[in-house]
């Protein structure tokens, strides 16, 4: 389930980051960009690469928040440890495994 959720997050973020990259660098040339008044020290390819990973990280955060907010309260509050392996003071449901 974790691998599936991870792909729900990473793959759409990858596609959107690629689209953002096309849109941004379709309008701006990396050679004309400045950072705090200084010319960027990276080559064009370097700017494209760094920008893509920044866009990808931002869209991963967005997709992660969407995935988190789409979870039901049961998924968020359930105990990841099976009933027979829980510590004695666990408050996640009773000893028979019933919860909520």
Secondary structure, DSSP 8 states (H G I E B T S, - for coil): -HHHHHHHHHHHHHHHHHHHHHHHHHH--GGG-EETTEE-SS-HHHHHHHHHHHHHHHHHHHHHHHHHHTS-HHHHHS-SS-GGGS-TT--SS-TTS---
